[in-house]
């Protein structure tokens, strides 16, 4: 995983009035809401005897361990040990690690790292405003999250894996693909696949990026992706790392061509079975990757059409290297 990043880890609706225990980024974590509805994230074990805190309950602004009643605040500090008396001060060593959280757009992020969050809040797709509505499914994949991300940046596979869906037409030749870095941690991918007419494929520097093509892919590090299908239609995915061999794909269909309440929700949900079917065409093969996780240099023989994947790996390696001692 890339340290010192804001990772999407949950849908907001998953954290309700009871503690939620999950594995994310290879660690057991517990999420809970305080009396004001704010989300907190702690390591899911009690400092006393190692019991899972997710089996406890929320008491106002604190999370109570189910075993001996220790009460934790949102920063992971034990504020009360009932056996010692509520008025007895608690030593500072009685605490577990907490993770900064951020909630917006129906997602919950955590800051994964030892540094202070920078930026203070995570980024999202600025063009998805309140005029859009969406439906979402939660889809588990037995694959490292980096491989699931790369699949959504792979423009070469579309006419093969998706020959009867989004890849119809046999457009096997890849011009480009075009790529533009919008910021150090966000880039666009422009797709120019076409039928092979015997002419050589154009390179990434030979395809037109201005004026900007209406169809593009957008990626925000470390785990958010958007497919700009049209002005009114988008697919958004968050690739949530569970551990080294499992990822949860939160897949959303956004649209604003239907805005009538009720009808728009129906349209959103009717679009999801097709989108899930397309995702599962990918999942069948992505789960067979060897080695499970990707890296910039790993012995694969890549081609020019893999340019977006190469750029993703390059930046991922840079971000990981930032945390290593000189």
Buried (B, 14 or more C-beta within 10 A) or exposed (E): BBBBBBBBBBBBEEBEEEBBBBBBBEBBBBBBBBEEEEBBBBBBBBBBEEBBBBBBBBBEBBBBBBBEBBBBBBEBBBBBBEEEEEEEEBEEEBBBEBBBBBBEBEBBBBBBBEEEBEEEEBBBBEEBEEEBBBBBBEBEBEBBBBBBBBBBBBBBBBBEBBEEEBBEEEBBBBBBBBBEEEEEBBBBBBBBBBEEEEEEBBEBEEBEBEEEBEEBBBBBBBBBBBBBBEEEBBBBBBBBBBBEEBBBBBBBBBBBEBEEEEEBBEBBEEBBEEBBEBBEBBBEEBBEBEEBBBEEEEEEEEEBBBBBBBBBBEBBBEBBEEEEEE
